[in-house]
């Protein structure tokens, strides 16, 4: 296992303390909020590397397809050696340290997901409680529930997006505005939300 894996993987498997590279130790519950955020950001950035190291250690270097399938592992990118983002996130978000840090962040900040930001990606869904759920781990009931919820919220989400979208983003979606910034023609919010990456993926998986 490489240096990153040796340093961080043992920390991921517990949920009480964080150790810095200079030997400092922090009890998670007493860590400042900005430090918790920095730790989560660091783990997300290095996750592809430490996950690949964890897999190599798990398989002892073996790459037999049947063995990989037995452990539910995909194939790494032949150029980078990294695994798919959804597979890496599913592993990272299941680690005790990450789960504890996210719970503490939600508790202190009252943080809830901004659905509009989730629509443009295909890796995770965040519940209203703040719980992070990798798309790869969602079952058919949860996917159907999320799709139903998004369809119900389509008009409000479209209105929110329209306020924030750049002219280029508006034009890319085929939305025409008049000289006063108003809609030049009626747009079906449900058709708009159906074209968002997250919704497209959920529907594809559901139909498979």
C-alpha atoms as an extended CHARMM CRD file, in Angstrom:
* protein
*
       208  EXT
         1         1  UNK       CA              0.0000000000        0.0000000000        0.0000000000  PROA      1               0.0000000000
         2         2  UNK       CA              1.2650000000        3.4950000000       -0.8190000000  PROA      2               0.0000000000
         3         3  UNK       CA              1.9720000000        6.3390000000        1.5950000000  PROA      3               0.0000000000
         4         4  UNK       CA             -1.4600000000        7.9360000000        1.1370000000  PROA      4               0.0000000000
         5         5  UNK       CA             -3.2260000000        4.6680000000        1.8240000000  PROA      5               0.0000000000
         6         6  UNK       CA             -1.0790000000        3.9080000000        4.8640000000  PROA      6               0.0000000000
         7         7  UNK       CA             -1.7660000000        7.3780000000        6.2390000000  PROA      7               0.0000000000
         8         8  UNK       CA             -5.4770000000        7.8230000000        5.5980000000  PROA      8               0.0000000000
         9         9  UNK       CA             -7.1710000000        4.4200000000        5.2950000000  PROA      9               0.0000000000
        10        10  UNK       CA             -6.6870000000        3.5510000000        9.0110000000  PROA      10              0.0000000000
        11        11  UNK       CA             -8.3060000000        6.9150000000        9.8470000000  PROA      11              0.0000000000
        12        12  UNK       CA            -11.2740000000        6.2510000000        7.5870000000  PROA      12              0.0000000000
        13        13  UNK       CA            -12.2220000000        3.0900000000        9.4680000000  PROA      13              0.0000000000
        14        14  UNK       CA            -12.8380000000        4.8830000000       12.8030000000  PROA      14              0.0000000000
        15        15  UNK       CA            -15.0250000000        7.8410000000       13.7480000000  PROA      15              0.0000000000
        16        16  UNK       CA            -13.4710000000        9.4440000000       16.8070000000  PROA      16              0.0000000000
        17        17  UNK       CA            -10.2450000000       11.2180000000       15.8480000000  PROA      17              0.0000000000
        18        18  UNK       CA             -8.3730000000       12.9300000000       13.0280000000  PROA      18              0.0000000000
        19        19  UNK       CA             -4.5790000000       13.0760000000       12.8850000000  PROA      19              0.0000000000
        20        20  UNK       CA             -2.6940000000       15.7080000000       10.9210000000  PROA      20              0.0000000000
        21        21  UNK       CA              0.5180000000       15.0710000000        8.9990000000  PROA      21              0.0000000000
        22        22  UNK       CA              2.5430000000       16.8470000000       11.6940000000  PROA      22              0.0000000000
        23        23  UNK       CA              1.2840000000       14.4610000000       14.3870000000  PROA      23              0.0000000000
        24        24  UNK       CA             -1.5150000000       16.6010000000       15.7750000000  PROA      24              0.0000000000
        25        25  UNK       CA             -4.6770000000       14.8310000000       16.8860000000  PROA      25              0.0000000000
        26        26  UNK       CA             -8.2120000000       16.2170000000       16.9580000000  PROA      26              0.0000000000
        27        27  UNK       CA            -11.2750000000       14.6820000000       18.5470000000  PROA      27              0.0000000000
        28        28  UNK       CA            -13.9170000000       14.9800000000       15.8310000000  PROA      28              0.0000000000
        29        29  UNK       CA            -16.5630000000       16.5090000000       18.0480000000  PROA      29              0.0000000000
        30        30  UNK       CA            -14.2200000000       19.3000000000       19.1590000000  PROA      30              0.0000000000
        31        31  UNK       CA            -12.8490000000       20.1410000000       15.7080000000  PROA      31              0.0000000000
        32        32  UNK       CA            -13.6640000000       23.6240000000       14.3790000000  PROA      32              0.0000000000
        33        33  UNK       CA            -16.2520000000       23.6910000000       11.6290000000  PROA      33              0.0000000000
        34        34  UNK       CA            -13.8250000000       24.9590000000        8.9900000000  PROA      34              0.0000000000
        35        35  UNK       CA            -11.4010000000       22.1580000000        9.8810000000  PROA      35              0.0000000000
        36        36  UNK       CA            -14.1220000000       19.5400000000        9.3920000000  PROA      36              0.0000000000
        37        37  UNK       CA            -14.9220000000       21.0420000000        6.0050000000  PROA      37              0.0000000000
        38        38  UNK       CA            -11.2280000000       21.0380000000        5.0510000000  PROA      38              0.0000000000
        39        39  UNK       CA            -10.8430000000       17.3730000000        6.0360000000  PROA      39              0.0000000000
        40        40  UNK       CA            -13.8600000000       16.3530000000        3.9530000000  PROA      40              0.0000000000
        41        41  UNK       CA            -12.5350000000       18.3400000000        0.9960000000  PROA      41              0.0000000000
        42        42  UNK       CA             -9.1260000000       16.6660000000        1.3170000000  PROA      42              0.0000000000
        43        43  UNK       CA            -10.6330000000       13.1700000000        1.4950000000  PROA      43              0.0000000000
        44        44  UNK       CA            -12.8070000000       13.7950000000       -1.5660000000  PROA      44              0.0000000000
        45        45  UNK       CA             -9.7700000000       14.9970000000       -3.5460000000  PROA      45              0.0000000000
        46        46  UNK       CA             -7.5180000000       12.0570000000       -2.6790000000  PROA      46              0.0000000000
        47        47  UNK       CA            -10.2760000000        9.4180000000       -2.6890000000  PROA      47              0.0000000000
        48        48  UNK       CA             -9.4540000000        8.0520000000       -6.1930000000  PROA      48              0.0000000000
        49        49  UNK       CA             -5.8590000000        7.3630000000       -5.1520000000  PROA      49              0.0000000000
        50        50  UNK       CA             -6.5230000000        5.8310000000       -1.7370000000  PROA      50              0.0000000000
        51        51  UNK       CA             -9.3920000000        3.7350000000       -3.1110000000  PROA      51              0.0000000000
        52        52  UNK       CA             -7.1050000000        2.2850000000       -5.7910000000  PROA      52              0.0000000000
        53        53  UNK       CA             -4.5210000000        1.5120000000       -3.0790000000  PROA      53              0.0000000000
        54        54  UNK       CA             -7.2000000000       -0.0900000000       -0.9090000000  PROA      54              0.0000000000
        55        55  UNK       CA             -8.3450000000       -2.3100000000       -3.8040000000  PROA      55              0.0000000000
        56        56  UNK       CA             -4.7790000000       -3.3630000000       -4.6270000000  PROA      56              0.0000000000
        57        57  UNK       CA             -4.2090000000       -4.2830000000       -0.9880000000  PROA      57              0.0000000000
        58        58  UNK       CA             -7.5260000000       -6.1490000000       -0.8330000000  PROA      58              0.0000000000
        59        59  UNK       CA             -6.7590000000       -8.2010000000       -3.9380000000  PROA      59              0.0000000000
        60        60  UNK       CA             -3.0390000000       -8.5240000000       -3.2270000000  PROA      60              0.0000000000
        61        61  UNK       CA             -2.3470000000       -7.3170000000       -6.7400000000  PROA      61              0.0000000000
        62        62  UNK       CA             -4.6630000000       -9.8410000000       -8.4180000000  PROA      62              0.0000000000
        63        63  UNK       CA             -6.7110000000       -8.6780000000      -11.3850000000  PROA      63              0.0000000000
        64        64  UNK       CA             -8.7510000000      -11.7720000000      -12.2070000000  PROA      64              0.0000000000
        65        65  UNK       CA            -12.1800000000      -10.6180000000      -13.4830000000  PROA      65              0.0000000000
        66        66  UNK       CA            -14.0670000000      -13.2440000000      -11.4830000000  PROA      66              0.0000000000
        67        67  UNK       CA            -12.3100000000      -12.2200000000       -8.2690000000  PROA      67              0.0000000000
        68        68  UNK       CA            -13.0450000000       -8.5520000000       -8.9440000000  PROA      68              0.0000000000
        69        69  UNK       CA            -16.6980000000       -9.3660000000       -9.5940000000  PROA      69              0.0000000000
        70        70  UNK       CA            -16.8540000000      -11.3250000000       -6.3410000000  PROA      70              0.0000000000
        71        71  UNK       CA            -15.8960000000       -8.1710000000       -4.4430000000  PROA      71              0.0000000000
        72        72  UNK       CA            -18.2000000000       -5.9680000000       -6.5510000000  PROA      72              0.0000000000
        73        73  UNK       CA            -15.2740000000       -4.0630000000       -8.0570000000  PROA      73              0.0000000000
        74        74  UNK       CA            -15.1750000000       -2.4260000000      -11.4500000000  PROA      74              0.0000000000
        75        75  UNK       CA            -12.1700000000       -2.1550000000      -13.7430000000  PROA      75              0.0000000000
        76        76  UNK       CA             -9.7700000000        0.7770000000      -13.2940000000  PROA      76              0.0000000000
        77        77  UNK       CA             -8.9710000000        3.2320000000      -16.0490000000  PROA      77              0.0000000000
        78        78  UNK       CA             -6.0400000000        1.6690000000      -17.9490000000  PROA      78              0.0000000000
        79        79  UNK       CA             -4.2360000000        5.0380000000      -18.1180000000  PROA      79              0.0000000000
        80        80  UNK       CA             -4.7200000000        6.4460000000      -14.6020000000  PROA      80              0.0000000000
        81        81  UNK       CA             -5.4250000000        3.3050000000      -12.5790000000  PROA      81              0.0000000000
        82        82  UNK       CA             -8.3950000000        5.1070000000      -11.0330000000  PROA      82              0.0000000000
        83        83  UNK       CA            -11.8820000000        3.6520000000      -10.6930000000  PROA      83              0.0000000000
        84        84  UNK       CA            -15.2100000000        5.1670000000      -11.6890000000  PROA      84              0.0000000000
        85        85  UNK       CA            -16.2160000000        8.1810000000       -9.6220000000  PROA      85              0.0000000000
        86        86  UNK       CA            -19.4590000000        6.5570000000       -8.4900000000  PROA      86              0.0000000000
        87        87  UNK       CA            -17.5760000000        3.4750000000       -7.2250000000  PROA      87              0.0000000000
        88        88  UNK       CA            -15.0390000000        5.6300000000       -5.3800000000  PROA      88              0.0000000000
        89        89  UNK       CA            -17.7520000000        7.7900000000       -3.8110000000  PROA      89              0.0000000000
        90        90  UNK       CA            -19.7830000000        4.7740000000       -2.7430000000  PROA      90              0.0000000000
        91        91  UNK       CA            -16.7260000000        3.4870000000       -0.8890000000  PROA      91              0.0000000000
        92        92  UNK       CA            -15.7260000000        6.8400000000        0.5880000000  PROA      92              0.0000000000
        93        93  UNK       CA            -19.2020000000        7.7490000000        1.8360000000  PROA      93              0.0000000000
        94        94  UNK       CA            -19.5310000000        4.3920000000        3.5940000000  PROA      94              0.0000000000
        95        95  UNK       CA            -16.4090000000        4.9510000000        5.7010000000  PROA      95              0.0000000000
        96        96  UNK       CA            -17.0590000000        5.6030000000        9.4270000000  PROA      96              0.0000000000
        97        97  UNK       CA            -14.8920000000        8.7390000000        9.5190000000  PROA      97              0.0000000000
        98        98  UNK       CA            -16.6800000000       10.3570000000        6.5840000000  PROA      98              0.0000000000
        99        99  UNK       CA            -20.1200000000        9.4080000000        7.8720000000  PROA      99              0.0000000000
       100       100  UNK       CA            -19.3120000000       10.9210000000       11.2820000000  PROA      100             0.0000000000
       101       101  UNK       CA            -17.8770000000       14.1290000000        9.8100000000  PROA      101             0.0000000000
       102       102  UNK       CA            -20.9160000000       14.6300000000        7.6090000000  PROA      102             0.0000000000
       103       103  UNK       CA            -23.2630000000       14.0300000000       10.5300000000  PROA      103             0.0000000000
       104       104  UNK       CA            -21.4200000000       16.6200000000       12.6250000000  PROA      104             0.0000000000
       105       105  UNK       CA            -21.4340000000       19.1220000000        9.7630000000  PROA      105             0.0000000000
       106       106  UNK       CA            -25.1670000000       18.7020000000        9.2670000000  PROA      106             0.0000000000
       107       107  UNK       CA            -25.8240000000       19.0720000000       12.9690000000  PROA      107             0.0000000000
       108       108  UNK       CA            -23.8330000000       22.2710000000       13.3820000000  PROA      108             0.0000000000
       109       109  UNK       CA            -24.7710000000       23.9900000000       10.1580000000  PROA      109             0.0000000000
       110       110  UNK       CA            -28.3340000000       22.8140000000        9.6670000000  PROA      110             0.0000000000
       111       111  UNK       CA            -27.0250000000       22.0330000000        6.1790000000  PROA      111             0.0000000000
       112       112  UNK       CA            -29.4370000000       20.6640000000        3.6120000000  PROA      112             0.0000000000
       113       113  UNK       CA            -28.8200000000       19.9600000000       -0.0610000000  PROA      113             0.0000000000
       114       114  UNK       CA            -29.4630000000       22.4730000000       -2.7870000000  PROA      114             0.0000000000
       115       115  UNK       CA            -31.3650000000       20.3710000000       -5.2590000000  PROA      115             0.0000000000
       116       116  UNK       CA            -30.5660000000       22.6670000000       -8.1640000000  PROA      116             0.0000000000
       117       117  UNK       CA            -26.8500000000       21.8800000000       -7.7460000000  PROA      117             0.0000000000
       118       118  UNK       CA            -27.5160000000       18.1360000000       -7.6320000000  PROA      118             0.0000000000
       119       119  UNK       CA            -29.3330000000       18.1250000000      -10.9640000000  PROA      119             0.0000000000
       120       120  UNK       CA            -26.1480000000       18.7580000000      -12.9350000000  PROA      120             0.0000000000
       121       121  UNK       CA            -24.2030000000       15.7230000000      -11.6420000000  PROA      121             0.0000000000
       122       122  UNK       CA            -24.6880000000       11.9550000000      -11.6290000000  PROA      122             0.0000000000
       123       123  UNK       CA            -22.7170000000       10.7340000000       -8.6290000000  PROA      123             0.0000000000
       124       124  UNK       CA            -24.7310000000       11.3730000000       -5.4780000000  PROA      124             0.0000000000
       125       125  UNK       CA            -28.1050000000       12.3330000000       -4.0890000000  PROA      125             0.0000000000
       126       126  UNK       CA            -28.5100000000       14.1160000000       -0.7740000000  PROA      126             0.0000000000
       127       127  UNK       CA            -31.5930000000       13.6140000000        1.3030000000  PROA      127             0.0000000000
       128       128  UNK       CA            -33.2860000000       16.5210000000        3.0600000000  PROA      128             0.0000000000
       129       129  UNK       CA            -31.6030000000       15.2960000000        6.2240000000  PROA      129             0.0000000000
       130       130  UNK       CA            -28.2310000000       15.8610000000        4.5560000000  PROA      130             0.0000000000
       131       131  UNK       CA            -27.4190000000       12.1610000000        4.2080000000  PROA      131             0.0000000000
       132       132  UNK       CA            -25.2650000000       11.4880000000        1.1560000000  PROA      132             0.0000000000
       133       133  UNK       CA            -26.3530000000        8.5190000000       -0.9690000000  PROA      133             0.0000000000
       134       134  UNK       CA            -24.1860000000        7.4440000000       -3.9270000000  PROA      134             0.0000000000
       135       135  UNK       CA            -26.4390000000        6.8730000000       -6.9460000000  PROA      135             0.0000000000
       136       136  UNK       CA            -24.8010000000        3.4800000000       -7.4580000000  PROA      136             0.0000000000
       137       137  UNK       CA            -26.1680000000        2.3220000000       -4.1010000000  PROA      137             0.0000000000
       138       138  UNK       CA            -29.7550000000        3.5270000000       -4.5380000000  PROA      138             0.0000000000
       139       139  UNK       CA            -32.4070000000        0.8610000000       -4.9240000000  PROA      139             0.0000000000
       140       140  UNK       CA            -35.3760000000        1.0280000000       -7.3270000000  PROA      140             0.0000000000
       141       141  UNK       CA            -37.7700000000        2.2940000000       -4.6420000000  PROA      141             0.0000000000
       142       142  UNK       CA            -35.4900000000        5.1960000000       -3.7180000000  PROA      142             0.0000000000
       143       143  UNK       CA            -34.8470000000        6.0640000000       -7.3770000000  PROA      143             0.0000000000
       144       144  UNK       CA            -38.5930000000        6.1520000000       -8.0590000000  PROA      144             0.0000000000
       145       145  UNK       CA            -39.1500000000        8.3110000000       -4.9730000000  PROA      145             0.0000000000
       146       146  UNK       CA            -36.4810000000       10.8200000000       -6.0230000000  PROA      146             0.0000000000
       147       147  UNK       CA            -37.8060000000       10.9880000000       -9.5930000000  PROA      147             0.0000000000
       148       148  UNK       CA            -41.3410000000       11.5870000000       -8.3240000000  PROA      148             0.0000000000
       149       149  UNK       CA            -40.1430000000       14.3120000000       -5.9670000000  PROA      149             0.0000000000
       150       150  UNK       CA            -38.1580000000       16.0700000000       -8.6900000000  PROA      150             0.0000000000
       151       151  UNK       CA            -41.0830000000       15.9460000000      -11.0930000000  PROA      151             0.0000000000
       152       152  UNK       CA            -43.3170000000       17.5480000000       -8.4580000000  PROA      152             0.0000000000
       153       153  UNK       CA            -40.7640000000       20.3010000000       -7.8530000000  PROA      153             0.0000000000
       154       154  UNK       CA            -40.0020000000       20.8940000000      -11.5430000000  PROA      154             0.0000000000
       155       155  UNK       CA            -41.8040000000       24.2850000000      -11.8710000000  PROA      155             0.0000000000
       156       156  UNK       CA            -40.0890000000       25.7530000000       -8.8020000000  PROA      156             0.0000000000
       157       157  UNK       CA            -36.6750000000       24.3510000000       -9.7420000000  PROA      157             0.0000000000
       158       158  UNK       CA            -36.9680000000       25.6570000000      -13.2940000000  PROA      158             0.0000000000
       159       159  UNK       CA            -37.8690000000       29.1250000000      -12.0030000000  PROA      159             0.0000000000
       160       160  UNK       CA            -34.8890000000       29.0370000000       -9.6270000000  PROA      160             0.0000000000
       161       161  UNK       CA            -32.5640000000       27.9150000000      -12.4080000000  PROA      161             0.0000000000
       162       162  UNK       CA            -33.8150000000       30.6220000000      -14.7680000000  PROA      162             0.0000000000
       163       163  UNK       CA            -32.8680000000       33.3290000000      -12.2730000000  PROA      163             0.0000000000
       164       164  UNK       CA            -29.3090000000       32.0340000000      -11.8600000000  PROA      164             0.0000000000
       165       165  UNK       CA            -28.4980000000       30.6970000000      -15.3360000000  PROA      165             0.0000000000
       166       166  UNK       CA            -26.0700000000       32.5550000000      -17.5840000000  PROA      166             0.0000000000
       167       167  UNK       CA            -27.2210000000       33.6260000000      -21.0890000000  PROA      167             0.0000000000
       168       168  UNK       CA            -25.1320000000       30.8020000000      -22.5560000000  PROA      168             0.0000000000
       169       169  UNK       CA            -26.7660000000       28.2110000000      -20.2840000000  PROA      169             0.0000000000
       170       170  UNK       CA            -30.2040000000       29.5650000000      -21.1200000000  PROA      170             0.0000000000
       171       171  UNK       CA            -29.5200000000       29.3860000000      -24.8610000000  PROA      171             0.0000000000
       172       172  UNK       CA            -28.0190000000       25.9000000000      -24.5640000000  PROA      172             0.0000000000
       173       173  UNK       CA            -31.2870000000       24.6360000000      -23.0740000000  PROA      173             0.0000000000
       174       174  UNK       CA            -33.2840000000       26.1440000000      -25.9470000000  PROA      174             0.0000000000
       175       175  UNK       CA            -34.9120000000       28.7610000000      -23.7200000000  PROA      175             0.0000000000
       176       176  UNK       CA            -35.6890000000       32.0180000000      -25.5430000000  PROA      176             0.0000000000
       177       177  UNK       CA            -35.9540000000       35.2600000000      -23.5840000000  PROA      177             0.0000000000
       178       178  UNK       CA            -37.3500000000       38.5610000000      -24.9060000000  PROA      178             0.0000000000
       179       179  UNK       CA            -35.6590000000       41.9720000000      -24.5420000000  PROA      179             0.0000000000
       180       180  UNK       CA            -37.0140000000       42.3000000000      -21.0090000000  PROA      180             0.0000000000
       181       181  UNK       CA            -35.6080000000       38.9730000000      -19.8410000000  PROA      181             0.0000000000
       182       182  UNK       CA            -39.0010000000       37.2950000000      -19.8730000000  PROA      182             0.0000000000
       183       183  UNK       CA            -39.7440000000       33.9220000000      -21.4700000000  PROA      183             0.0000000000
       184       184  UNK       CA            -40.4000000000       34.4030000000      -25.1460000000  PROA      184             0.0000000000
       185       185  UNK       CA            -42.3120000000       31.1400000000      -25.3870000000  PROA      185             0.0000000000
       186       186  UNK       CA            -43.8060000000       28.6730000000      -22.9520000000  PROA      186             0.0000000000
       187       187  UNK       CA            -41.3630000000       26.1160000000      -21.5550000000  PROA      187             0.0000000000
       188       188  UNK       CA            -42.4790000000       22.8870000000      -19.9760000000  PROA      188             0.0000000000
       189       189  UNK       CA            -40.5880000000       22.6350000000      -16.6650000000  PROA      189             0.0000000000
       190       190  UNK       CA            -41.0640000000       18.8610000000      -16.6770000000  PROA      190             0.0000000000
       191       191  UNK       CA            -39.3350000000       18.5820000000      -20.0510000000  PROA      191             0.0000000000
       192       192  UNK       CA            -36.5260000000       20.8030000000      -18.7530000000  PROA      192             0.0000000000
       193       193  UNK       CA            -35.9490000000       18.7330000000      -15.6340000000  PROA      193             0.0000000000
       194       194  UNK       CA            -36.1140000000       15.5000000000      -17.6420000000  PROA      194             0.0000000000
       195       195  UNK       CA            -33.0420000000       16.6900000000      -19.5480000000  PROA      195             0.0000000000
       196       196  UNK       CA            -30.9330000000       17.2550000000      -16.4120000000  PROA      196             0.0000000000
       197       197  UNK       CA            -28.0270000000       14.7560000000      -16.0630000000  PROA      197             0.0000000000
       198       198  UNK       CA            -29.2050000000       13.3990000000      -12.7010000000  PROA      198             0.0000000000
       199       199  UNK       CA            -32.7590000000       12.7650000000      -13.8990000000  PROA      199             0.0000000000
       200       200  UNK       CA            -31.5750000000       11.1920000000      -17.1620000000  PROA      200             0.0000000000
       201       201  UNK       CA            -29.3390000000        8.7830000000      -15.2500000000  PROA      201             0.0000000000
       202       202  UNK       CA            -32.0330000000        7.8350000000      -12.7320000000  PROA      202             0.0000000000
       203       203  UNK       CA            -34.4640000000        7.0930000000      -15.5600000000  PROA      203             0.0000000000
       204       204  UNK       CA            -31.8860000000        5.0900000000      -17.5060000000  PROA      204             0.0000000000
       205       205  UNK       CA            -31.0470000000        2.9660000000      -14.4680000000  PROA      205             0.0000000000
       206       206  UNK       CA            -34.7180000000        2.5000000000      -13.6990000000  PROA      206             0.0000000000
       207       207  UNK       CA            -35.4730000000        1.3340000000      -17.2460000000  PROA      207             0.0000000000
       208       208  UNK       CA            -32.5150000000       -1.0610000000      -17.3780000000  PROA      208             0.0000000000
